[in-house]
Amino acid sequence: MIHSLARHLSIAALAVVLLPGVLSAQTGNEDVQNITSELKANNYAQAIADADKILVNHPRDCPVLTLRGIALMRQDKTSDARQSFAGALQSCPTFLPALEGAAQIDYASHAPTAAGILQRILEQRPDDQTSHAMLGSLSFQHGDCAAAVQHFEKSLDLIQHSEEAQREYGSCLFTQGDESKAQQVFQQIVTQNPTETNTLALAYIQWKAKDTKAALGTLQPLLAAADASSRAYSLAAQVAEDAGDTPHAVEWLRTAILKAPTDPSNYLLFATISFNHASYQVGIDIVNAGLREIPGSARLYLARGVLLVQLSNYTAAVADFQKAHALDPKLSFAQDAMGMIRSQQHDAAGSLAIFEQLAAQHPHDALLQYLYAEALSEADTNSGDQNRGKAIAAVRSALKLEPDYQPARDLLCSLLLQSNNYPEVIRQAELALKNDPTDEAALYQEMQAERRLGNKEAVTTMVARLNDLKKQERVARARYLLADSDPNRVSP
């Protein structure tokens, strides 16, 4: 995709920078001035022909090669144009017009050489806003928000002409923790172009900055519009719930469900609110409605199972967990279901007894063995060693039945670390990371094991890998604001 920023800068750089640069470099050169005149008259084919004649005898003439590249660009022959600029730079590595032409092509085509070319321009013109703006966008795309902010702040006058660049700048400010300045940037974007997407992005940032009043105020025009999407109502519901206005949260969430009945996230939000207010049956009723619309949603089965546990309906809950696991074996029960099951509102000892009984009745069910291991790991710490041994045996049974069951592998790593079995932690973590290189839980457990074994070099490597994964998370948070500002997506 060629960004609007790229289109804007290409026009500016070609029309304002490149031609004067070439002319000033070759004042008095009649051949160059003739080609330039053809370019100004939009006679691109003639300009290319004139350049080719000169290059027969002077194949390394940098200005002529550059002008030829400009003419080819004007004809949308970017590949040939890039070769022409490359020829100029081979003979004249610091020739600015050729660097600028190459930078524009590389930037627009997302070539890996773009950043290097732009840095070479900045070595000669450190305050060049065009290069800083392009590098800001490239840094954003590569997940380096710290660098993106630095470059965008050196090109503020220029990026005012590109909403996309402003959104990238504001998103990176938000990701870097500068919520106040991010709000200012998105407020300006909304003032210039109050689309639903822009308005939702501003409201989301205000909400995450804990200014629920401002967020709801920003959302009011959308909620008053007949054509507002479910996303607006869903975000408003979450903000209202955080503000303690549960009646409005429920009302807006019901509207979101009506507007998008096949979106599972709205049912899940309703289930969460129901759980938080101990309205378990109401939540079950809403999830049932969702399952009628989306019968293949693993997360809805998981949510219903969680609510059923609160009503002590263990048999039905386990059936829902099994269905969820069958639909999505990678779904994390440890994070979602078990986190609620072991809440203070529930009898942990009673839960453990139920899962122990079910695991014994179904020794070949990987999910039930895993759930039993989870329950054991969270049981009374007075029986820690004994429960941990049983949990390790149960989770190993689960992995024997399903070797690629990632949450079970992560749990085993955690239990082994508690047992001080560091070599086995490393072995199991490597198996987990082979299956999923982005598994932060496994990487963290392995790093702890290496640290306790005194392997400083391995720890250093893993810290770097963990930082890379955290950077990817930050990228996701920034890009979240640029996709469609859907509050139901994975939040930053």
Backbone torsions as a table, in degrees:
resi	resn	phi	psi	omega
1	MET	NA	131.6	174.8
2	ILE	-91.2	116.4	-175.5
3	HIS	-66.8	155.8	173.8
4	SER	-59.7	-32.6	176.1
5	LEU	-60.7	-42.7	-179.3
6	ALA	-63.6	-42.5	-179.9
7	ARG	-63.0	-43.2	-178.3
8	HIS	-64.6	-45.6	-176.9
9	LEU	-71.2	-32.9	179.5
10	SER	-62.3	-44.5	179.6
11	ILE	-62.6	-46.2	-177.9
12	ALA	-63.4	-45.8	-174.4
13	ALA	-69.0	-40.8	-178.7
14	LEU	-70.0	-43.8	-173.6
15	ALA	-78.4	-31.3	-171.4
16	VAL	-108.8	-30.3	-171.7
17	VAL	-102.7	-51.7	-169.3
18	LEU	-64.6	-52.9	-175.3
19	LEU	-62.4	-48.3	176.5
20	PRO	-59.7	-35.3	179.4
21	GLY	-62.2	-44.4	179.1
22	VAL	-65.6	-44.6	-177.3
23	LEU	-62.8	-43.3	-178.6
24	SER	-66.5	-29.2	-179.3
25	ALA	-75.0	-22.5	-173.4
26	GLN	-132.6	44.0	179.2
27	THR	-58.1	130.6	177.9
28	GLY	91.5	-7.0	178.7
29	ASN	-83.1	108.3	-173.4
30	GLU	-64.9	-39.5	-179.3
31	ASP	-62.0	-45.1	-179.7
32	VAL	-63.8	-42.6	-178.6
33	GLN	-67.1	-32.4	176.3
34	ASN	-65.1	-45.1	179.2
35	ILE	-63.7	-39.5	179.7
36	THR	-63.2	-39.6	178.9
37	SER	-63.1	-40.7	177.4
38	GLU	-62.5	-39.4	178.6
39	LEU	-64.0	-43.9	-179.4
40	LYS	-64.6	-28.9	178.3
41	ALA	-87.7	5.8	179.9
42	ASN	65.3	22.8	176.9
43	ASN	-92.1	70.6	-171.0
44	TYR	-68.1	-41.4	-179.5
45	ALA	-60.4	-41.9	179.5
46	GLN	-67.4	-38.1	178.4
47	ALA	-61.5	-42.2	179.0
48	ILE	-65.2	-42.4	179.7
49	ALA	-62.8	-43.2	179.0
50	ASP	-63.4	-41.2	-180.0
51	ALA	-64.4	-41.6	-178.6
52	ASP	-62.2	-36.7	178.9
53	LYS	-63.4	-42.8	-179.5
54	ILE	-67.0	-38.8	-175.5
55	LEU	-70.3	-17.3	176.0
56	VAL	-59.0	-43.5	-178.8
57	ASN	-96.5	-20.2	-178.2
58	HIS	-132.5	69.9	-172.2
59	PRO	-66.3	-12.3	-177.9
60	ARG	-114.0	23.0	179.7
61	ASP	-73.2	105.2	-173.0
62	CYS	-62.0	-48.6	179.2
63	PRO	-61.1	-40.2	-179.3
64	VAL	-67.7	-44.1	176.8
65	LEU	-59.3	-38.3	-179.7
66	THR	-67.9	-45.7	178.5
67	LEU	-62.5	-38.1	176.3
68	ARG	-61.9	-41.4	177.6
69	GLY	-62.2	-39.6	178.3
70	ILE	-63.2	-44.1	-179.8
71	ALA	-62.8	-41.1	178.6
72	LEU	-65.8	-37.5	176.4
73	MET	-61.5	-41.5	180.0
74	ARG	-63.8	-22.7	177.0
75	GLN	-94.8	8.8	-179.5
76	ASP	63.3	25.2	175.5
77	LYS	-97.8	69.5	-169.8
78	THR	-68.1	-33.2	-179.6
79	SER	-64.7	-46.7	178.4
80	ASP	-66.6	-37.3	179.5
81	ALA	-63.2	-42.2	-179.1
82	ARG	-63.6	-37.7	177.7
83	GLN	-64.2	-36.9	179.7
84	SER	-67.2	-43.7	177.1
85	PHE	-63.5	-39.0	179.0
86	ALA	-62.1	-39.4	177.1
87	GLY	-62.0	-41.6	178.1
88	ALA	-63.5	-42.8	-176.8
89	LEU	-72.6	-23.6	176.9
90	GLN	-65.7	-37.3	179.6
91	SER	-88.6	-33.6	-176.2
92	CYS	-131.1	81.3	-171.9
93	PRO	-61.2	-21.6	-177.4
94	THR	-108.1	12.8	-177.2
95	PHE	-70.9	107.2	-171.6
96	LEU	-57.6	-46.1	-179.4
97	PRO	-58.7	-37.6	178.6
98	ALA	-70.9	-39.2	176.7
99	LEU	-60.6	-42.4	-178.2
100	GLU	-67.3	-40.6	177.7
101	GLY	-64.3	-44.6	178.9
102	ALA	-63.8	-39.1	-179.3
103	ALA	-62.8	-42.2	-179.0
104	GLN	-63.9	-42.7	179.4
105	ILE	-66.9	-45.6	-178.3
106	ASP	-65.2	-38.8	180.0
107	TYR	-65.3	-47.7	-177.2
108	ALA	-65.9	-28.3	-177.5
109	SER	-98.0	5.0	-179.6
110	HIS	59.1	33.3	179.3
111	ALA	-70.0	142.9	-178.9
112	PRO	-65.0	-15.9	-179.3
113	THR	-83.8	-6.2	-173.5
114	ALA	-59.4	-48.6	-175.8
115	ALA	-61.7	-40.9	179.7
116	GLY	-63.4	-41.9	178.3
117	ILE	-62.6	-44.4	-179.3
118	LEU	-64.4	-37.2	177.6
119	GLN	-64.6	-35.0	177.7
120	ARG	-66.1	-32.5	175.8
121	ILE	-67.7	-44.1	-177.7
122	LEU	-66.5	-25.4	175.9
123	GLU	-61.7	-29.8	179.5
124	GLN	-96.5	-32.0	179.5
125	ARG	-130.7	81.9	-174.5
126	PRO	-60.2	-22.5	-176.7
127	ASP	-102.8	15.5	-177.6
128	ASP	-69.3	109.7	-175.0
129	GLN	-66.9	-34.3	179.5
130	THR	-59.8	-47.5	-179.8
131	SER	-66.0	-40.8	178.8
132	HIS	-63.2	-41.3	-179.5
133	ALA	-64.0	-43.7	178.6
134	MET	-64.3	-42.3	179.3
135	LEU	-66.7	-33.2	175.8
136	GLY	-61.4	-45.2	179.7
137	SER	-66.6	-41.1	179.1
138	LEU	-65.1	-40.0	178.7
139	SER	-63.4	-39.2	176.9
140	PHE	-61.1	-47.0	-178.2
141	GLN	-62.1	-30.9	-178.7
142	HIS	-90.1	2.9	175.4
143	GLY	84.2	11.4	-179.6
144	ASP	-101.1	81.0	-175.8
145	CYS	-68.9	-30.3	178.8
146	ALA	-61.3	-46.4	178.3
147	ALA	-68.3	-38.0	-179.6
148	ALA	-59.5	-45.5	180.0
149	VAL	-61.0	-43.3	179.8
150	GLN	-59.6	-44.7	-178.4
151	HIS	-71.2	-41.2	-180.0
152	PHE	-63.3	-36.4	-178.7
153	GLU	-71.8	-13.5	174.0
154	LYS	-95.5	5.3	179.8
155	SER	-140.3	33.3	-174.3
156	LEU	-60.3	-39.7	-179.8
157	ASP	-61.9	-38.1	-176.1
158	LEU	-76.5	-42.5	-174.8
159	ILE	-72.8	-8.7	174.1
160	GLN	-62.4	-21.3	-179.1
161	HIS	-88.1	-1.3	-178.6
162	SER	-129.8	111.1	178.1
163	GLU	-62.4	-37.5	-178.7
164	GLU	-62.6	-43.4	178.9
165	ALA	-64.4	-39.8	178.1
166	GLN	-63.1	-39.8	179.2
167	ARG	-65.5	-40.3	177.2
168	GLU	-64.4	-42.2	178.7
169	TYR	-62.2	-49.4	179.9
170	GLY	-63.1	-38.7	179.4
171	SER	-65.1	-40.5	179.3
172	CYS	-69.9	-36.7	175.1
173	LEU	-59.3	-43.4	179.2
174	PHE	-62.8	-45.8	-179.0
175	THR	-63.7	-34.7	179.9
176	GLN	-80.7	-1.2	176.3
177	GLY	95.4	0.8	179.2
178	ASP	-91.0	72.1	-173.9
179	GLU	-66.7	-34.9	-179.0
180	SER	-62.4	-49.0	-179.8
181	LYS	-69.0	-35.0	177.1
182	ALA	-60.9	-41.9	177.5
183	GLN	-61.0	-40.9	179.3
184	GLN	-61.0	-43.3	-179.1
185	VAL	-64.4	-47.5	-178.3
186	PHE	-71.7	-28.1	173.9
187	GLN	-63.3	-40.6	178.4
188	GLN	-65.7	-40.2	178.7
189	ILE	-62.1	-44.8	-179.9
190	VAL	-64.1	-38.8	177.8
191	THR	-61.3	-40.2	-179.5
192	GLN	-76.0	-36.1	-175.0
193	ASN	-150.8	87.4	-173.8
194	PRO	-79.3	56.4	175.9
195	THR	-73.3	165.5	178.2
196	GLU	-61.9	-42.2	-178.9
197	THR	-59.9	-47.1	-180.0
198	ASN	-65.3	-40.4	-179.5
199	THR	-65.3	-41.5	178.1
200	LEU	-64.0	-38.5	179.4
201	ALA	-62.9	-44.0	178.5
202	LEU	-62.9	-46.8	-179.7
203	ALA	-61.8	-38.8	179.5
204	TYR	-61.7	-45.9	-180.0
205	ILE	-63.3	-42.5	178.4
206	GLN	-61.2	-40.3	178.5
207	TRP	-63.6	-47.1	-179.5
208	LYS	-66.9	-22.9	175.3
209	ALA	-84.4	6.8	177.9
210	LYS	67.2	25.2	174.2
211	ASP	-104.1	73.5	-175.2
212	THR	-65.1	-32.7	179.4
213	LYS	-62.8	-46.8	179.2
214	ALA	-64.8	-40.4	-179.4
215	ALA	-62.2	-45.2	179.4
216	LEU	-66.6	-35.5	176.5
217	GLY	-63.8	-40.5	177.9
218	THR	-64.2	-36.0	-176.7
219	LEU	-79.3	-18.1	-174.5
220	GLN	-54.7	-45.3	178.6
221	PRO	-59.3	-34.2	178.7
222	LEU	-70.7	-42.9	-178.4
223	LEU	-67.0	-24.4	179.4
224	ALA	-84.8	-10.8	-178.3
225	ALA	-89.0	139.0	-177.1
226	ALA	-68.5	-26.0	-174.9
227	ASP	-98.8	15.9	179.4
228	ALA	-62.2	142.8	-178.3
229	SER	-82.1	170.3	177.5
230	SER	-62.7	-27.0	-178.7
231	ARG	-61.4	-39.1	-179.8
232	ALA	-64.7	-44.1	-179.7
233	TYR	-69.0	-36.5	179.8
234	SER	-65.1	-45.6	178.0
235	LEU	-64.6	-42.7	178.5
236	ALA	-59.6	-38.4	179.2
237	ALA	-63.4	-42.8	179.9
238	GLN	-66.3	-40.3	178.6
239	VAL	-65.3	-44.8	-179.6
240	ALA	-61.3	-41.5	179.3
241	GLU	-62.4	-41.7	177.8
242	ASP	-65.2	-29.5	179.8
243	ALA	-82.8	-1.9	179.9
244	GLY	85.3	11.7	-179.8
245	ASP	-101.1	71.9	-176.8
246	THR	-63.1	-39.7	178.6
247	PRO	-55.7	-44.5	177.9
248	HIS	-69.0	-36.6	179.2
249	ALA	-59.5	-45.6	179.8
250	VAL	-65.7	-42.7	-179.2
251	GLU	-61.4	-47.5	-177.5
252	TRP	-70.5	-32.9	178.8
253	LEU	-70.0	-36.0	174.6
254	ARG	-62.5	-39.9	177.4
255	THR	-64.5	-40.8	178.7
256	ALA	-60.8	-40.1	179.5
257	ILE	-66.1	-40.5	179.0
258	LEU	-64.6	-37.3	-178.4
259	LYS	-76.7	-26.5	-179.1
260	ALA	-139.8	73.2	-174.3
261	PRO	-66.4	-15.6	-179.9
262	THR	-102.8	13.6	177.5
263	ASP	-96.4	109.3	-174.9
264	PRO	-66.3	-24.8	-173.5
265	SER	-62.7	-33.5	-179.7
266	ASN	-68.9	-39.5	175.8
267	TYR	-63.9	-38.9	179.4
268	LEU	-65.3	-39.5	176.7
269	LEU	-63.1	-41.2	178.5
270	PHE	-63.4	-41.3	178.6
271	ALA	-62.1	-38.9	179.2
272	THR	-64.8	-45.0	178.2
273	ILE	-62.3	-42.1	179.0
274	SER	-61.4	-42.6	179.4
275	PHE	-63.0	-45.4	-177.3
276	ASN	-63.2	-26.4	-178.9
277	HIS	-107.0	15.7	177.3
278	ALA	57.1	27.7	176.5
279	SER	-99.6	64.0	-168.9
280	TYR	-64.7	-42.8	-177.5
281	GLN	-66.9	-37.3	176.8
282	VAL	-60.7	-43.9	178.8
283	GLY	-62.7	-40.8	178.7
284	ILE	-62.0	-41.6	179.7
285	ASP	-61.2	-41.7	179.8
286	ILE	-68.3	-42.2	178.6
287	VAL	-64.0	-37.5	176.2
288	ASN	-58.8	-41.9	177.7
289	ALA	-62.5	-39.3	178.2
290	GLY	-65.1	-40.3	-179.9
291	LEU	-68.4	-25.9	174.4
292	ARG	-68.6	-32.6	178.9
293	GLU	-83.9	-35.8	-175.1
294	ILE	-131.6	75.2	-174.7
295	PRO	-66.1	-13.2	-178.3
296	GLY	-102.4	18.0	-177.9
297	SER	-86.4	109.6	179.3
298	ALA	-62.5	-39.9	-175.9
299	ARG	-68.4	-29.9	176.6
300	LEU	-69.6	-40.5	175.2
301	TYR	-61.9	-40.8	178.4
302	LEU	-62.0	-45.6	-179.8
303	ALA	-62.4	-42.3	179.3
304	ARG	-65.3	-38.3	177.3
305	GLY	-60.7	-41.4	178.3
306	VAL	-60.5	-44.8	-179.6
307	LEU	-67.5	-36.9	178.5
308	LEU	-64.7	-35.3	177.6
309	VAL	-59.9	-39.6	-178.9
310	GLN	-64.5	-24.1	176.5
311	LEU	-94.4	10.6	178.6
312	SER	62.4	24.3	177.1
313	ASN	-95.2	73.9	-171.2
314	TYR	-68.2	-38.8	-177.0
315	THR	-61.5	-47.8	178.6
316	ALA	-66.5	-36.3	180.0
317	ALA	-63.6	-47.3	-179.8
318	VAL	-63.1	-37.0	176.9
319	ALA	-61.0	-40.0	177.6
320	ASP	-67.9	-40.1	177.5
321	PHE	-62.0	-40.9	179.5
322	GLN	-65.2	-40.0	178.3
323	LYS	-64.8	-43.6	178.7
324	ALA	-61.4	-42.2	179.8
325	HIS	-65.1	-38.0	178.5
326	ALA	-65.9	-36.4	-179.5
327	LEU	-75.9	-35.1	-178.1
328	ASP	-146.7	89.5	-176.7
329	PRO	-61.5	-19.0	-178.2
330	LYS	-91.0	-1.1	179.9
331	LEU	-62.4	132.3	-174.4
332	SER	-86.1	100.1	176.5
333	PHE	-71.4	-31.5	-179.7
334	ALA	-60.3	-42.3	-176.4
335	GLN	-79.3	-38.8	-172.0
336	ASP	-96.5	-68.5	-173.5
337	ALA	-69.4	-53.9	-173.3
338	MET	-65.5	-29.3	178.0
339	GLY	-60.5	-35.8	177.9
340	MET	-82.1	-39.0	-177.6
341	ILE	-59.2	-38.2	-176.6
342	ARG	-92.6	21.4	176.3
343	SER	-66.9	165.0	-176.6
344	GLN	-66.4	-18.2	-178.7
345	GLN	-75.2	-8.9	-173.6
346	HIS	-116.8	151.6	179.4
347	ASP	-80.2	100.8	-175.8
348	ALA	-62.2	-39.0	-179.2
349	ALA	-64.9	-41.1	177.6
350	GLY	-64.6	-38.9	178.3
351	SER	-63.0	-44.3	179.9
352	LEU	-60.8	-43.3	-179.5
353	ALA	-61.4	-40.9	179.8
354	ILE	-64.0	-47.2	-177.2
355	PHE	-69.2	-32.6	176.4
356	GLU	-63.5	-43.1	179.1
357	GLN	-64.6	-45.0	-178.4
358	LEU	-66.4	-39.1	179.4
359	ALA	-64.4	-37.3	178.6
360	ALA	-68.7	-36.9	-179.7
361	GLN	-72.7	-27.3	-175.9
362	HIS	-128.8	70.7	-176.0
363	PRO	-66.8	-15.2	-178.8
364	HIS	-104.6	16.3	177.8
365	ASP	-103.3	107.6	-175.5
366	ALA	-61.1	-39.6	-178.5
367	LEU	-62.8	-46.7	-178.1
368	LEU	-66.2	-35.8	175.7
369	GLN	-63.5	-40.1	179.4
370	TYR	-66.4	-46.6	179.9
371	LEU	-62.1	-36.7	176.9
372	TYR	-64.8	-42.6	178.4
373	ALA	-62.8	-40.9	177.8
374	GLU	-61.6	-46.0	-179.6
375	ALA	-62.5	-40.9	177.7
376	LEU	-63.1	-40.9	-177.3
377	SER	-66.5	-22.0	-179.0
378	GLU	-104.3	6.6	-176.5
379	ALA	-75.7	-178.7	-177.8
380	ASP	-51.4	125.0	-177.0
381	THR	-66.7	-15.9	178.4
382	ASN	-64.0	-25.1	178.0
383	SER	-108.3	32.7	-171.4
384	GLY	-54.4	-55.5	-175.4
385	ASP	-63.0	-43.8	-178.8
386	GLN	-65.2	-46.4	179.7
387	ASN	-65.0	-36.8	-179.3
388	ARG	-64.5	-40.4	177.6
389	GLY	-62.1	-43.5	177.7
390	LYS	-64.9	-39.1	-179.1
391	ALA	-64.5	-41.7	178.9
392	ILE	-62.8	-41.5	178.9
393	ALA	-64.0	-40.7	-178.6
394	ALA	-68.0	-43.6	-177.3
395	VAL	-71.6	-30.8	174.2
396	ARG	-65.8	-36.1	176.5
397	SER	-63.0	-41.7	178.8
398	ALA	-61.0	-43.0	-178.4
399	LEU	-72.4	-29.6	175.2
400	LYS	-65.0	-35.9	178.9
401	LEU	-78.0	-37.3	-179.7
402	GLU	-136.9	88.5	-175.6
403	PRO	-60.9	-25.4	-177.6
404	ASP	-95.6	14.7	-178.8
405	TYR	-76.9	95.3	-170.4
406	GLN	-61.0	-47.2	178.8
407	PRO	-58.4	-35.9	178.6
408	ALA	-66.7	-39.9	179.1
409	ARG	-64.4	-40.2	178.8
410	ASP	-64.3	-42.0	178.8
411	LEU	-63.0	-41.0	179.1
412	LEU	-61.4	-42.2	178.2
413	CYS	-59.2	-43.6	-179.3
414	SER	-64.2	-44.2	-179.7
415	LEU	-66.1	-39.8	179.3
416	LEU	-66.8	-35.5	177.7
417	LEU	-64.4	-40.7	176.8
418	GLN	-63.7	-28.3	179.9
419	SER	-87.9	3.0	179.3
420	ASN	64.5	23.5	177.7
421	ASN	-93.7	73.2	-170.0
422	TYR	-66.1	-42.8	178.3
423	PRO	-59.3	-38.3	-179.5
424	GLU	-72.5	-32.5	174.0
425	VAL	-57.8	-47.2	-178.1
426	ILE	-62.6	-43.2	-179.4
427	ARG	-63.3	-45.1	-178.6
428	GLN	-69.1	-37.3	179.0
429	ALA	-65.0	-39.0	178.4
430	GLU	-64.6	-36.8	175.7
431	LEU	-63.3	-41.0	179.4
432	ALA	-65.3	-43.2	-177.4
433	LEU	-71.9	-27.3	174.7
434	LYS	-66.3	-36.6	179.0
435	ASN	-77.1	-34.7	-179.4
436	ASP	-146.5	96.9	-177.8
437	PRO	-62.2	-14.3	-179.4
438	THR	-97.8	12.4	-178.1
439	ASP	-74.0	95.6	-177.6
440	GLU	-65.9	-35.9	-178.7
441	ALA	-61.7	-46.4	179.7
442	ALA	-65.5	-41.7	-179.8
443	LEU	-63.5	-40.2	179.6
444	TYR	-65.1	-43.7	179.6
445	GLN	-63.7	-40.5	178.5
446	GLU	-65.0	-40.6	178.6
447	MET	-61.2	-41.7	178.1
448	GLN	-63.8	-40.1	179.0
449	ALA	-63.6	-45.2	179.0
450	GLU	-63.1	-38.3	179.7
451	ARG	-62.9	-43.3	-178.0
452	ARG	-72.0	-21.2	174.9
453	LEU	-86.3	-5.3	178.3
454	GLY	80.8	18.5	-178.2
455	ASN	-89.3	82.3	-173.2
456	LYS	-62.8	-39.4	-178.6
457	GLU	-63.5	-43.3	178.4
458	ALA	-64.4	-39.9	179.2
459	VAL	-62.4	-43.5	179.7
460	THR	-59.0	-43.4	178.9
461	THR	-62.3	-42.3	-177.5
462	MET	-71.5	-34.2	175.3
463	VAL	-60.9	-41.2	178.3
464	ALA	-63.5	-42.9	179.0
465	ARG	-64.0	-40.6	-179.9
466	LEU	-65.8	-39.7	177.1
467	ASN	-63.3	-37.4	177.3
468	ASP	-62.7	-41.4	178.7
469	LEU	-66.2	-38.0	177.3
470	LYS	-65.3	-36.0	177.9
471	LYS	-64.4	-39.7	177.0
472	GLN	-61.7	-36.1	176.6
473	GLU	-64.4	-41.4	179.1
474	ARG	-64.5	-37.5	176.6
475	VAL	-60.2	-44.5	-180.0
476	ALA	-61.4	-39.1	179.6
477	ARG	-65.3	-40.0	-179.6
478	ALA	-69.7	-45.4	-177.8
479	ARG	-67.9	-23.9	176.6
480	TYR	-52.9	-42.4	-177.0
481	LEU	-73.1	-15.1	-176.3
482	LEU	-102.5	-12.1	-176.5
483	ALA	-75.4	-77.0	174.6
484	ASP	-149.0	14.8	179.3
485	SER	54.4	34.6	-179.8
486	ASP	-76.0	113.3	-177.5
487	PRO	-67.9	-7.9	-179.3
488	ASN	-91.7	-6.2	176.3
489	ARG	-77.2	175.8	178.3
490	VAL	-60.2	121.2	-171.7
491	SER	-80.8	151.8	-179.2
492	PRO	-63.9	NA	NA
